Amino acid sequence: MPRSRRLAGLLMLASGITHTSEPFVFGWSPVMPGVLAFGAAFFVIGLFLLREGRTVLWWGALLPGVAVALALGLVARQGSIRPLTVWHVAVDLTVVPICAYHLLRARRDPAV
């Protein structure tokens, strides 16, 4: 398994854990159901990125991209940003291009 894919998987696992810890750190708010859903999805994506398969690369390229857009929209609306949000956006902006790279590579070389 390529190191970059392993890195993406580990980052998604960590992001899933930190997303699901947010209600305990910051308390409950109206956005927490979405945060918890993304956290669970990211954890599962992380697990599957650590295995072989191409389908998860699509999920790893798309769902974190959606999360970045939602996070930046929330930051713009609130006018402030939490350090944990910076971490999540950084992870997402790392994982998306890694997954896209592996998707393009797999498209060119079906043996990948």
N, C-alpha and C positions, 0 to 999 in steps of 0.2 A: 504494500500500500504506500502511495506517495506520502512524503512527510507533510506536504501542504494539506492533503485531505485529512490526515490524522489531526493536524493543528485545527482545521475547521471543525472537526468532530468534537475535540476537547473544548474548544471555545464555545460551541453550541451547548455542550453539557453544562459548562460553567454558567453560561447565560441563562439556561433553563433553571438552574438552582437559584441564581440571584433574582430572577424574575419572581419565582414562587416564594422567595423570602420577603419580598417587598411589603406585604400586609403586616408582617411582624415587625418590620423596621419602621415603616412610615404610618402604620395604622390603615384602617379601611377608608376607601374613598370610592366615588362612582366609577373610576377607571379600573379598579382592581380586578373585576371579573375578566376584562380583556387582558390585563397584565398576566393573570394566572393562566389564561388560555394560551397566550403566547409562550409563557414559561414551560408549560407542559409540552406544547408542540416543539419548542426548541430542544428540550431534553430528548424527546423521541428522535428528532432529526439528528441530534448529536450521536445518539446510539447507532443509528443506521449509517451515518457517515463513517463510522469506524468499521463498517463491514463493506463488502463489495456490493455493487449495484449502481445503476444509473438513475433510477427514478428519484431517489433521495436527493440527487444533485439538483434536480428541478426545484424541489421543496427548499433546499438550502440556498438556492439562488433567488427564489421569489419571495418566500415568507419573510426573511429578514429585511428584504428591500421594502416590503409593505410596512414592516415595523419601524424602519427608519422614517418613512414618510409620516406615519402616525405620531411618532415621538417628536419629530420636528414641529408638526402641527400643534401638538400639546404644549410644547415649549413656547411657541409663538403666542399661543392663547394665554398661557400663564405668565409669560414674561420673565420666567426664571428657569434654571435647569439644575437638576440634582446631579451630584457626582456619579451616582449609579446609572443615571440616564446617559451620561457621557460614556461610561463603560459599555453599556448596551449598544449604543450607536457605533462605537469603535469596533465592537465585535461584529456587528452586522456588516459594517463597511469593510471588514476583513474577510468574512465568510462569503459574501455575495460574489466577489471576483474570483475567489478560489473555486467555488462551485461552478461558476460560469466557465472558467478556464478548463476544468475537467470535463464539462459538457462539450465544449468545442473540441477538445482533444479526443474524446470518445467518438464524436461525430466524424472526425477525420480518420480515426483508427478504431474500427469496431472491436478490435481485440483488447482495447483498454478497459 
